[in-house]
Amino acid sequence: MLTALRIENFALIDSLDISLQAGLTVLTGETGAGKSIILDAIDAVLGGKVNARLVRSGRDKAVLEAQFALSTGLRDWFQQQDLPTPEQDVICRREITLNKTSVRSRSFLNGQAVTKAELESLRQRLVEITAQGQTVQIGSNDRQREWLDGFGGEAIAQQRQRVIQAHEGATQAKRRLEARRKADQDRQDRLELLQLHQQELTQATLDDPAELDHLHQEQQRLTHSVDLQQNSYQTYQILYESDAGGACADLLGKAEGILIDMERYDPAITPILTLVSEALTQVEEAGRAINVYGASLEADPQRLGEVEDRIRQLKGLCRRFHRTLPELIAYRDEVNQALGELSGEGQSIEELEADYRKRQEALTKACAKLTDLRQNTAQTLEAQLIAELKPLAMERVQFRVDLQPAAPGPTGADAIQFLFSPNPGEPLQPLAETASGGEMSRFLLALKACFSLVDAVDTLIFDEIDVGVSGRVAQAIAEKLLQLGQRHQVLCVTHQPMVAALADDHWRVNKQVIGETASDAIPETASEAKNGKSRKSRQPKGKAKGSAATKSQEHDAISTQNQSNMDPKAINQDVTSDETSVRTVVRISPLSLDQRREELAQLAGGATHQDALSFAEALLSQAAQIRAKASRNPIQDKV
């Protein structure tokens, strides 16, 4: 159950702190007052889509926080997700931050960061939001299938998982079979080509990916062997032994002797002597090494010819196959593997066909089992939904879940369609083709009522589910919402006074324009302005807090409905002109009995304000009788 909601800098909301109770809670207010913004905040804090326009203008960060009572089902979820189980409440928090180019958001669960997948999984156990736009989804066959399966509970969920696994197995088997059949069609031609490639590459003895580099180096050495010998001899003479007596080793030896004599008189010469001695040793080693290198060099025309032939062979293969030498070696291995497969290694076509038939039969059986479960569930849903629709002024409604055979797939082998006839004597037709807007709303409410018997969700939210209805139908919808409120926490945005009259808690949402003085605030209702009532004099039974305007807020830019065409980068820029020294904010207040009477009168209208108040009083009196009757006959949960 949602127990508290905190909203900061979200759309037109600067700051709201709301405490909620069990039962039926309604939000009322003028069209565009911001009721849906509060529901959008609940959706967003539980992982809904967000964009730059949801951050209040002049701010770069919105913060949403929802607090839920900890239930047994939630404890189980935390254990399944291997997350720390809270002691009392579950607190979901989302921070939406703007930067110059994008929108970033982070979600937290009791202070610990959570992934989007984890939050979506938790949302399914916390809240279900039903908006006006969902009446369009009712006509979708895919959506109808999901509703039917959801009503079937865990049994259908498990069988659907088996169908998914069986379908994946059959799909993989079919892919293997088709791949083998396709390979078999051009098997012989490809086999001959690969055999030719294998012969060429095998004869070439390709082993070292760097062989070409090594051959080029050897080619250079053999080609310049005479020059290398001469240069080696010259280097040897310079370093170690010169006919003219000026070799580097001789000179260093003389220097060493002189320094030895000097060291006898001055020990400070010792480091210099050490350096010269070490240099002499290195020069002598270098001289001997270059002498050995020069002696090892010899012209070898035969070897040079072999190296050049090998280079030509390797370069020719690389050009022919359009590959580098390392790629050519990898291709040779691929050829060998492909030849093994084409030569009969692995499963034969007959074996693959048998495997595919076996998996297809398993899929067919799994789908048949799912169809049986769906048929049984459909009968239960039909009876239950008709029972829920009859109190909604649809006493002679007909409804059937039509299951037609379809090709086996990951969702089973059924084409599912909801058939509906609201009028006696009229044939059953697809729901989307025959139901009016008001009938769609009632159907969706009845469907949610059916799901409330099997669904673990504690909080149900309805955004103007009663749109398009009036009179007796509105009264029936109100009583249905009250019944749902006996099993779940129900939040409902409504313009129907009959729905609002039955609420356990009634909140009013309105916009205010705040500025430098208290007189800038717009009164909540026309009757308040007429009677001179002030919100400050009210004593509400609930708790709600909205932040007062600060000096910085007084000079912020107005954030209004005109943001839809603005560049995201410009949405939250402050405007400092004199014409925009006020701000629009959303406020929400719990209503006392007297305030409810005023609000119901505003919703109902009338020839005079007194007529509207009388009608509101009658509604509240009737609501008290209905609530008393409901308390004497509580609804028993059904599974």
matplotlib code that plots the C-alpha trace (Angstrom):
import matplotlib.pyplot as plt

x = [0.0, 1.2, 1.5, 3.4, 4.5, 7.0, 7.5, 10.0, 10.5, 8.4, 6.5, 4.4, 4.9, 7.5, 7.1, 4.4, 4.4, 1.3, 0.2, -2.3, -4.6, -6.2, -9.6, -10.8, -9.1, -10.2, -8.5, -10.7, -10.1, -10.7, -9.5, -5.8, -5.4, -2.5, -4.3, -2.6, 0.8, 0.6, -0.2, 2.6, 4.9, 3.9, 4.5, 7.9, 9.2, 8.4, 10.5, 8.1, 9.5, 10.8, 12.0, 13.4, 9.9, 9.1, 11.8, 10.3, 11.5, 14.4, 15.6, 18.0, 16.9, 13.6, 13.2, 10.4, 9.9, 7.2, 6.8, 5.0, 4.0, 6.0, 3.8, 4.6, 4.7, 7.3, 9.4, 9.4, 10.4, 13.4, 14.6, 14.2, 16.2, 18.9, 18.3, 18.3, 14.8, 13.7, 12.4, 9.2, 8.6, 9.8, 11.0, 11.4, 13.3, 14.1, 16.3, 15.9, 18.8, 19.3, 22.6, 23.3, 22.6, 20.5, 18.4, 19.8, 17.9, 18.9, 16.6, 17.1, 15.3, 15.7, 18.9, 20.4, 20.7, 18.6, 18.5, 15.6, 14.7, 14.6, 12.4, 10.0, 9.8, 8.9, 6.4, 4.3, 3.8, 3.2, 1.0, -1.2, -2.2, -5.2, -5.6, -8.1, -5.9, -6.0, -9.5, -7.8, -5.6, -8.6, -9.1, -5.6, -5.6, -2.2, -3.3, -6.4, -4.2, -2.0, -5.1, -6.5, -3.1, -2.7, -6.1, -5.1, -2.4, 0.7, -0.5, -0.7, 2.5, 4.4, 2.9, 3.7, 7.3, 7.3, 5.9, 8.6, 11.3, 9.7, 9.4, 13.0, 14.1, 12.0, 13.3, 16.9, 16.3, 14.6, 17.5, 20.0, 18.0, 17.5, 21.2, 22.2, 19.7, 21.0, 24.5, 23.6, 22.3, 25.6, 27.6, 29.5, 30.6, 31.7, 33.4, 35.5, 36.4, 37.4, 39.4, 41.3, 42.0, 43.0, 45.5, 47.1, 47.3, 48.6, 51.3, 52.4, 53.1, 51.8, 52.7, 54.3, 52.2, 55.4, 57.3, 57.2, 58.9, 61.6, 62.2, 62.5, 65.1, 67.1, 66.8, 68.4, 71.2, 72.0, 71.8, 74.3, 76.6, 79.7, 79.0, 78.3, 81.7, 83.6, 81.9, 82.4, 86.2, 86.4, 84.6, 86.8, 89.9, 88.5, 87.6, 90.2, 93.1, 94.3, 97.3, 98.1, 98.0, 95.1, 92.4, 90.0, 91.2, 94.8, 94.0, 91.9, 94.7, 97.2, 94.7, 94.3, 98.0, 98.3, 95.5, 97.0, 100.2, 98.1, 96.1, 99.3, 99.5, 95.8, 93.0, 90.4, 91.4, 90.0, 86.4, 87.7, 90.1, 87.1, 85.1, 88.0, 88.7, 85.0, 85.0, 88.1, 86.5, 83.3, 85.2, 87.3, 84.1, 82.5, 85.6, 85.6, 81.9, 82.0, 84.9, 82.9, 79.9, 82.0, 83.6, 80.1, 79.0, 79.4, 77.7, 75.1, 73.3, 71.5, 69.9, 69.1, 67.2, 65.3, 64.2, 63.1, 61.1, 59.4, 58.5, 57.0, 55.0, 53.6, 52.7, 51.0, 48.8, 47.9, 46.9, 44.9, 42.9, 42.8, 44.2, 47.2, 49.4, 47.9, 44.4, 45.5, 46.5, 43.2, 41.3, 43.2, 41.9, 38.3, 38.6, 39.7, 36.7, 34.2, 35.5, 35.0, 31.4, 30.7, 32.3, 29.7, 31.0, 28.1, 24.5, 23.0, 19.9, 17.8, 19.0, 18.3, 14.8, 14.0, 15.2, 13.1, 9.9, 10.5, 10.9, 7.9, 5.8, 6.9, 5.9, 2.5, 1.9, 2.9, 0.6, -2.3, -1.8, -1.7, -4.9, -6.7, -5.7, -6.8, -10.2, -10.8, -9.6, -11.8, -14.9, -14.1, -13.3, -16.5, -18.6, -16.8, -16.6, -20.3, -21.0, -18.9, -20.5, -24.1, -24.0, -22.5, -25.9, -25.1, -27.5, -27.9, -24.4, -22.9, -19.2, -17.1, -13.4, -13.0, -10.0, -9.2, -6.4, -3.2, 0.3, 2.3, 4.5, 6.2, 2.8, 1.0, -1.3, -4.3, -5.7, -7.6, -10.3, -12.8, -16.3, -18.9, -22.6, -24.0, -27.5, -30.0, -30.6, -27.4, -24.7, -21.3, -18.8, -15.1, -14.9, -13.2, -15.8, -19.0, -18.3, -18.8, -16.5, -18.6, -18.9, -15.2, -14.6, -17.0, -15.5, -12.0, -13.1, -14.9, -11.8, -9.6, -12.2, -11.8, -8.0, -8.2, -9.3, -6.1, -3.6, -1.1, -0.9, -2.0, -2.6, -4.9, -4.8, -7.6, -7.2, -10.7, -12.0, -15.5, -15.1, -18.0, -20.6, -23.2, -26.3, -27.0, -23.9, -21.7, -23.3, -22.6, -18.9, -18.7, -20.0, -17.6, -14.6, -15.8, -15.9, -12.4, -11.4, -12.4, -9.7, -7.1, -6.0, -7.7, -6.6, -9.0, -8.9, -12.5, -14.9, -17.9, -19.5, -21.1, -17.6, -16.1, -19.0, -18.1, -14.4, -12.8, -10.4, -11.0, -8.2, -8.6, -5.9, -5.6, -3.1, -2.0, -0.1, 2.3, 4.2, 5.5, 2.4, -0.2, -2.9, -1.3, -2.6, -5.7, -8.5, -9.4, -13.0, -15.5, -17.5, -14.4, -13.9, -17.6, -17.7, -14.3, -13.0, -9.3, -7.3, -5.5, -8.7, -9.3, -8.6, -8.1, -8.1, -5.2, -1.7, -0.3, 2.4, 3.4, 6.4, 5.9, 7.5, 11.0, 12.6, 14.5, 11.3, 9.6, 12.0, 12.0, 10.5, 6.8, 6.7, 3.4, 1.8, 3.7, 6.9, 6.0, 7.7, 10.7, 14.3, 15.2, 18.3, 16.1, 13.3, 14.9, 16.5, 15.4, 13.6, 14.2, 11.8, 9.2, 6.4, 7.4, 8.0, 5.3, 5.2, 2.4, 2.4, 0.2, -1.3, -3.2, -5.3, -7.3, -10.9, -13.0, -16.7, -17.7, -15.1, -16.2, -19.7, -18.4, -16.3, -19.1, -21.3, -18.7, -18.5, -22.3, -23.1, -26.8, -29.1, -27.9, -25.1, -27.7, -29.1, -25.7, -25.1, -28.3, -27.4, -24.0, -25.6, -27.9, -24.9, -23.0, -26.1, -26.6, -22.9, -23.1, -25.9, -24.0, -20.9, -22.8, -24.3, -21.0, -19.5, -22.3, -21.7, -17.9, -16.7, -15.0, -11.9, -12.0, -9.1]
y = [0.0, 3.5, 5.4, 8.5, 10.4, 13.2, 15.3, 18.0, 20.1, 17.9, 19.6, 22.3, 20.9, 22.7, 20.6, 18.3, 15.8, 13.6, 10.9, 8.3, 5.8, 2.5, 2.4, 4.6, 7.9, 10.4, 13.4, 16.1, 19.5, 21.5, 20.2, 20.9, 21.5, 19.0, 15.8, 13.7, 15.2, 13.5, 10.1, 10.8, 11.2, 7.8, 6.3, 7.9, 7.0, 3.3, 3.4, 5.2, 7.2, 10.7, 13.6, 17.1, 18.7, 16.8, 18.8, 22.1, 25.1, 26.9, 23.7, 21.1, 18.2, 16.6, 14.2, 11.7, 9.4, 6.9, 4.9, 1.6, -0.6, -3.8, -6.9, -10.6, -10.7, -7.8, -9.7, -12.7, -10.5, -9.0, -12.5, -13.7, -10.7, -11.2, -7.7, -6.5, -6.8, -3.5, -3.7, -1.6, 0.3, 0.1, 3.5, 4.0, 7.1, 8.5, 11.5, 13.1, 15.4, 17.7, 18.5, 20.4, 17.6, 14.9, 13.7, 11.3, 9.5, 7.2, 4.9, 3.8, 1.2, 2.0, 3.9, 1.2, 1.8, -0.6, -1.5, -0.7, -4.5, -4.8, -1.7, -3.0, -6.4, -4.6, -2.3, -5.3, -6.0, -2.5, -0.5, -0.9, 2.3, 2.3, 5.4, 6.6, 5.6, 2.0, 1.7, 1.6, -1.3, -3.4, -4.0, -5.4, -9.2, -9.4, -7.4, -9.6, -12.7, -11.2, -10.4, -13.9, -15.4, -13.1, -14.0, -17.7, -17.1, -19.2, -22.3, -20.5, -18.6, -21.8, -23.5, -20.4, -20.7, -24.4, -23.3, -20.7, -23.3, -25.8, -23.2, -22.2, -25.8, -26.4, -23.2, -24.1, -27.6, -26.2, -23.8, -26.6, -28.7, -25.9, -25.0, -28.6, -28.8, -25.6, -26.8, -30.2, -28.5, -27.1, -29.7, -31.2, -28.0, -26.6, -29.8, -29.8, -26.1, -26.6, -29.7, -27.6, -24.9, -27.5, -29.0, -25.7, -24.5, -27.8, -28.0, -24.5, -25.6, -22.5, -22.5, -19.2, -16.1, -14.0, -16.1, -13.4, -10.9, -13.4, -14.2, -10.5, -10.1, -13.1, -11.9, -8.6, -10.2, -12.6, -9.9, -7.6, -10.3, -8.9, -5.4, -6.7, -8.6, -5.6, -3.3, -5.9, -6.0, -2.2, -2.0, -4.7, -2.7, 0.5, -1.2, -3.8, -4.2, -1.6, -2.0, 1.7, 1.1, 3.6, 1.1, 2.2, -0.6, 0.4, 4.0, 3.1, 0.8, 3.7, 5.9, 3.2, 2.9, 6.7, 6.7, 3.9, 6.0, 9.0, 7.0, 6.3, 10.0, 10.9, 8.4, 10.8, 9.4, 6.0, 6.5, 7.8, 4.8, 2.5, 4.0, 3.8, 0.1, -0.8, 1.0, -0.9, -4.2, -3.4, -2.3, -5.5, -7.6, -5.7, -6.1, -9.9, -10.1, -8.2, -10.4, -13.5, -12.0, -11.1, -14.6, -16.2, -14.2, -15.8, -15.4, -18.2, -17.7, -21.0, -20.1, -16.6, -18.2, -20.4, -17.4, -15.4, -18.4, -18.8, -15.1, -15.2, -18.3, -16.8, -13.5, -15.3, -17.2, -14.0, -12.3, -15.3, -15.6, -11.9, -12.5, -11.6, -14.5, -14.8, -14.7, -17.3, -19.7, -19.1, -19.8, -23.1, -24.2, -23.1, -25.1, -28.2, -27.8, -27.2, -30.3, -32.4, -31.2, -31.7, -35.1, -36.4, -35.4, -34.4, -35.2, -36.4, -34.8, -37.8, -37.3, -33.6, -34.2, -36.7, -34.2, -31.4, -33.6, -34.6, -31.0, -29.9, -32.6, -31.4, -27.8, -29.0, -30.9, -27.9, -25.6, -28.0, -28.0, -24.2, -24.2, -26.4, -24.1, -21.0, -22.6, -23.3, -19.8, -18.3, -19.8, -18.5, -15.1, -14.9, -15.7, -13.4, -10.5, -10.7, -10.7, -7.6, -5.9, -6.4, -4.0, -1.4, -1.0, -3.8, -6.4, -8.3, -8.0, -11.0, -11.7, -14.6, -15.3, -16.7, -19.1, -20.1, -22.5, -20.8, -21.8, -22.8, -20.0, -18.7, -17.5, -20.8, -22.0, -19.7, -16.6, -14.9, -12.4, -10.8, -10.9, -8.5, -7.6, -5.0, -5.1, -8.0, -9.6, -8.3, -10.8, -11.0, -8.8, -8.0, -5.7, -2.8, -2.8, -2.7, -1.1, 2.7, 4.8, 4.5, 0.7, 0.5, 2.3, 0.0, -3.1, -2.1, -1.4, -4.8, -6.4, -4.8, -5.9, -9.5, -9.2, -7.8, -11.3, -13.0, -10.1, -9.5, -5.7, -3.7, -0.3, 0.3, 3.7, 4.9, 8.1, 9.2, 5.7, 7.1, 9.5, 9.5, 8.2, 9.8, 9.1, 5.5, 4.3, 6.7, 5.6, 1.9, 2.8, 4.6, 1.6, -0.7, 1.5, 1.4, -2.4, -2.5, -0.2, -3.0, -5.3, -2.8, 0.7, 2.6, 6.0, 7.6, 10.9, 11.8, 14.5, 12.6, 13.8, 10.4, 8.8, 11.5, 11.2, 7.5, 8.2, 7.3, 10.2, 13.2, 15.5, 18.6, 19.5, 23.0, 25.4, 28.6, 31.5, 32.7, 35.9, 38.5, 38.8, 36.4, 38.2, 36.9, 33.3, 32.3, 31.0, 27.4, 27.6, 30.3, 29.7, 30.3, 33.6, 34.5, 33.5, 35.0, 31.7, 31.2, 27.9, 29.0, 28.7, 25.0, 22.1, 19.1, 15.6, 14.4, 15.7, 17.6, 20.1, 22.4, 24.6, 28.4, 30.6, 31.8, 35.0, 33.0, 31.3, 34.7, 35.6, 32.2, 31.8, 30.6, 26.9, 26.4, 24.3, 26.1, 24.1, 21.3, 23.0, 24.3, 23.1, 20.9, 23.0, 26.1, 24.6, 25.2, 28.5, 31.3, 34.3, 37.5, 39.9, 41.8, 40.0, 36.6, 37.4, 34.9, 31.1, 28.5, 25.7, 22.7, 22.3, 19.4, 19.5, 16.9, 18.0, 18.1, 17.3, 20.9, 21.3, 18.1, 19.4, 22.6, 20.5, 18.2, 21.2, 22.5, 19.2, 18.9, 22.4, 23.5, 26.4, 28.1, 27.4, 26.5, 23.9, 22.4, 22.3, 20.5, 18.0, 17.5, 17.0, 14.3, 12.6, 12.5, 11.1, 8.4, 7.6, 7.1, 4.5, 2.7, 2.6, 1.3, -1.4, -2.4, -2.6, -5.0, -7.2, -7.2, -8.8, -12.1, -12.6, -15.4, -17.2]
z = [0.0, -0.9, 2.4, 1.4, -1.7, -1.9, -5.0, -5.6, -8.8, -11.0, -13.8, -12.2, -8.7, -6.6, -3.4, -2.2, 0.7, 0.8, 3.3, 2.0, 3.7, 2.8, 1.0, -1.8, -2.2, -4.9, -6.4, -7.8, -9.3, -12.5, -15.8, -16.1, -12.4, -12.2, -11.0, -13.6, -12.8, -9.4, -11.1, -13.5, -10.5, -9.2, -12.6, -12.9, -9.4, -10.3, -13.5, -16.0, -18.9, -18.2, -20.2, -19.8, -19.6, -16.4, -14.5, -13.2, -15.2, -13.5, -11.8, -12.9, -10.7, -9.7, -6.8, -6.4, -3.4, -2.7, 0.5, 0.6, 3.5, 3.7, 3.0, 2.9, -0.8, -0.9, 1.7, -0.6, -3.6, -1.7, -0.9, -4.5, -5.7, -3.0, -1.8, 1.9, 3.3, 4.9, 8.5, 8.0, 4.7, 1.1, -0.1, -3.8, -4.8, -8.3, -9.1, -12.6, -13.5, -16.5, -18.1, -21.3, -23.7, -22.0, -19.1, -16.5, -13.8, -11.0, -9.0, -5.4, -3.2, 0.5, -0.3, -2.5, -6.3, -8.3, -12.0, -14.3, -14.6, -10.8, -10.5, -13.1, -11.4, -8.1, -9.7, -10.7, -7.0, -5.9, -8.2, -11.3, -13.1, -15.4, -17.5, -20.1, -23.0, -22.0, -23.4, -26.8, -25.7, -25.0, -28.7, -29.1, -29.5, -28.0, -25.0, -24.6, -24.6, -21.9, -19.8, -20.1, -19.2, -16.3, -15.0, -15.2, -12.6, -11.9, -13.8, -17.1, -16.4, -15.9, -18.9, -21.1, -20.0, -21.1, -24.4, -24.8, -24.1, -26.5, -29.2, -28.8, -29.1, -32.2, -33.8, -33.2, -34.6, -37.7, -38.3, -38.1, -40.5, -43.0, -42.8, -43.5, -46.4, -47.9, -47.6, -49.2, -52.3, -53.4, -51.4, -54.3, -55.9, -52.6, -51.7, -54.9, -54.4, -50.8, -51.7, -54.2, -51.7, -49.1, -51.5, -52.3, -48.8, -47.5, -50.0, -49.1, -45.6, -43.9, -40.2, -39.2, -39.6, -39.5, -42.1, -44.8, -42.4, -41.6, -45.2, -46.2, -43.5, -44.6, -48.2, -47.3, -45.4, -48.3, -50.9, -49.1, -47.6, -49.3, -48.0, -44.6, -44.5, -45.5, -43.0, -40.3, -41.0, -41.0, -37.7, -36.2, -37.2, -35.7, -32.5, -31.8, -34.3, -36.8, -39.1, -38.4, -34.7, -34.0, -32.9, -30.2, -27.9, -28.3, -27.4, -24.4, -23.3, -23.4, -21.5, -18.9, -18.3, -17.9, -15.4, -13.4, -13.0, -12.0, -9.4, -7.4, -6.6, -6.4, -5.5, -7.0, -10.4, -9.4, -10.7, -14.0, -14.3, -13.6, -16.5, -18.9, -17.9, -18.4, -21.7, -22.8, -21.8, -23.8, -26.9, -26.8, -26.6, -29.4, -31.5, -31.0, -31.7, -34.9, -36.0, -35.4, -37.2, -40.2, -40.3, -40.4, -43.4, -46.8, -50.1, -50.7, -54.1, -53.7, -50.4, -51.7, -54.6, -52.3, -50.1, -53.1, -54.5, -51.1, -51.0, -54.4, -53.5, -50.3, -52.0, -54.8, -52.4, -50.5, -53.8, -55.0, -51.8, -51.0, -47.5, -45.5, -44.4, -40.9, -42.4, -45.0, -42.2, -40.4, -43.7, -44.1, -40.8, -41.8, -45.0, -43.1, -40.7, -43.5, -45.4, -42.3, -42.1, -45.8, -45.7, -43.3, -39.9, -37.5, -37.8, -41.0, -42.6, -41.5, -37.9, -38.0, -39.5, -36.7, -34.0, -35.5, -35.6, -32.0, -30.8, -32.9, -31.3, -27.9, -28.8, -30.0, -26.8, -24.7, -26.7, -26.4, -22.6, -22.6, -24.7, -22.2, -19.4, -21.3, -22.1, -18.4, -17.5, -20.2, -18.8, -15.3, -16.7, -18.8, -15.8, -13.4, -15.9, -16.7, -12.9, -12.5, -15.5, -14.4, -11.5, -13.9, -15.8, -18.2, -16.9, -20.2, -21.5, -23.3, -23.3, -24.6, -24.9, -28.4, -28.9, -32.5, -33.5, -34.7, -35.7, -32.6, -31.5, -28.3, -27.0, -27.8, -30.6, -29.9, -31.6, -28.7, -29.2, -26.7, -28.1, -26.7, -27.0, -24.7, -26.1, -26.1, -29.5, -30.9, -32.0, -30.3, -32.1, -31.4, -28.4, -30.2, -32.9, -30.8, -27.5, -27.0, -24.9, -21.8, -22.3, -22.8, -19.5, -17.6, -19.3, -18.2, -14.6, -14.5, -15.9, -13.2, -10.6, -11.8, -11.6, -8.1, -7.0, -8.2, -8.4, -5.6, -6.4, -3.3, -4.9, -7.9, -9.6, -12.0, -14.0, -15.0, -15.5, -15.3, -18.3, -20.7, -18.3, -16.1, -14.0, -13.0, -14.7, -12.8, -9.6, -10.5, -11.2, -7.9, -6.0, -7.9, -7.0, -3.4, -3.5, -4.9, -2.0, 0.4, -1.0, -2.3, -1.8, -4.7, -5.9, -8.5, -10.4, -11.1, -12.3, -11.1, -7.9, -7.3, -7.3, -5.1, -2.6, -1.8, -1.1, 2.2, 1.6, -0.7, -1.9, -4.1, -6.6, -7.9, -9.6, -7.9, -9.2, -6.5, -6.4, -4.0, -1.8, -0.5, -2.5, -5.7, -5.0, -6.9, -4.7, -5.0, -6.0, -7.0, -3.8, -1.7, -3.3, -3.0, 0.7, 1.5, 2.8, 3.1, 2.9, 6.0, 8.1, 7.1, 9.4, 7.1, 8.4, 6.3, 5.8, 2.9, 2.6, -0.3, -0.1, 0.1, -2.6, -1.8, -3.0, -5.7, -6.8, -7.1, -9.9, -11.7, -15.1, -15.4, -16.4, -18.2, -20.9, -23.6, -23.0, -25.4, -28.4, -26.6, -27.0, -24.0, -23.3, -22.9, -20.8, -17.5, -18.1, -15.7, -17.1, -15.4, -17.1, -15.0, -16.7, -15.3, -11.7, -10.6, -10.8, -11.3, -8.8, -8.1, -4.6, -3.1, 0.1, 2.0, 2.5, 5.6, 5.5, 4.9, 2.2, 0.5, 0.4, -1.4, -3.7, -4.7, -5.3, -7.7, -9.5, -9.8, -10.7, -10.6, -11.3, -8.1, -5.7, -3.0, -5.4, -5.9, -2.2, -1.6, -4.2, -2.6, 0.8, -0.8, -2.4, 0.9, 2.7, 0.0, 0.1, 3.9, 3.4, 0.7, 2.8, 5.8, 3.7, 2.2, 5.7, 6.7, 3.6, 3.1, -0.2, 0.2, -1.9, -4.5, -6.0]

ax = plt.figure().add_subplot(projection="3d")
ax.plot(x, y, z, "-o")
ax.set_aspect("equal")
plt.show()
